[in-house]
C-alpha cells in the first residue's frame, strides 16, 4: 500500500518546477550565508537549522478566517505518542505476564509471538487465559 502511495501520489505533490525553485533559493541562501560563516558556532547553528528544516512544516498555518490550523501539529503529536506506545507495549506486556501472571518462558513466547500481533491487527487488547 505504501509503495502505491509513494509511486502514484507523492511525485505529484512536489513537481519539478517547485523542486528547481527550492534548489535556486537554497543556493542563493548558501551564497549569502557563506560570507557569514566565520566560526565554528555559526557552522553548528547552520547545521542544526538544516536538520530541523522539515519540522517547520509542522508549524500551524493561518486559515482564511485568521485562526491557526493545528491539524498537522496534532497529527505529529499523535504519531509521536503512538510510536512511543508501540515500542513500549511489548516490553510492558512481557513484564506483566512474568510478574503478575507468573508465566514461564514458553508461555511468554507463545503470548508475545502469537496473541500480541493478533491484538495489534484487530486493535483489541485482552488478558490471555492462564495455561496452567
N, C-alpha and C positions, 0 to 999 in steps of 0.2 A: 504494500500500500504506500509506503514511504517512497519507494522508487518511482511509482506512478506519479505521486505528487511532485517530486523533485524534477522528474523529466518532463512533465506536462505543464505544470502551473508555475513553478518557480522561475524558469527563464523569462517568462513574460513580465514578471514583476520588476525586473531590473534590466531594461533593454540596453543595447549598445550605446545609444546616444547619452543616456544618463551615466553610464559607466565611463565613457570618454570624458564627459564634462567633469565628473568627480576626479578622474586622473589629472586633468588640467588644473583643477582647483588645488589638489594636494601638491602638485609640482610647484605651482606658484607660491603656495604657503611654505613649502620647504625652501624655496629660493629666498624668500623674505626672512625666514627664521634661521637660515644658515649663518647669517652675519651675527645674530644674537646669541648663538650657542657658543659661548666662550669657555664656560667652566663645566665641571662635572655635574653640578647641581642642575643647571639648565638642561643638560642632556638627560638626566634622570627624570626630571619633570616632563620632558618631551616624550620619553618612552612610556611613562605612566599615562599620559594623555592619549597616546596612540592605542595603548592596550584597553583603555576604558572608553574609547570612542563608540563601540557598539552599544554600550549601556546608555548612551544618550537617547537612543530610540525608545527607551522605557519611560522617559520623562513625559508627564502628561501634556497634551496639546490643548489648545483652546478650541472650543466649539464655536459655531456661528453666533450663538446667543451670549458668548463671553465666559461661560462656565468651563472648567477644566474637564477634560476627558481622561478619567482614571482607569479605563478598562485595561489597557496594556500593562500598566503598573500592577493592577490587581492580579492579572493573569501571571505575571512574572513572580509575584509573591507566592501565589498558589503553587506554581511549578516548583519553586524552591522548597516550600513546606512539604509537598508531595514527594519530592525526590529524597529529602531527608527522612521522611517516614518510611519510604520504600527501602532505604538502606538500613534503617534501624529495626524494622519489623521482624526479619528472620532471626536476628540476634536476640531480641526480646522474647520471641516465641521459644527459642532454644532454652533460654534461661528459665522461662515459665514452666516448660514441660519437665525440665530436670529437677527444679527446686520444688514447685508446688505439687505437681502430679507424680513425681518420683519415677519418671520414665528411664528405662535403661537405654544404652546407645542404639540398639536395634529399633526400638520404638521411636526414638527421636529421629533416626534416619528415615524411617517409613513416613513419619508425620511431615518432616521437612521436605522430602522429595516427592511425596505423592499428594498429600492433602493441602499443603500451603499453596502450590501452584494452581490447584483447582479453585481454592478460595479466592485467589487473586484474579483468575479468569472470570469467575462468576461474580465477584465483587461482594462476597459474603464471608464473614469470618465466624468460625464456630469453635467450640471446645471439643476436641476429639474424645471419643469414648475410651475409657480405660481398658487396656487389653489384658489386664491381669486376671 
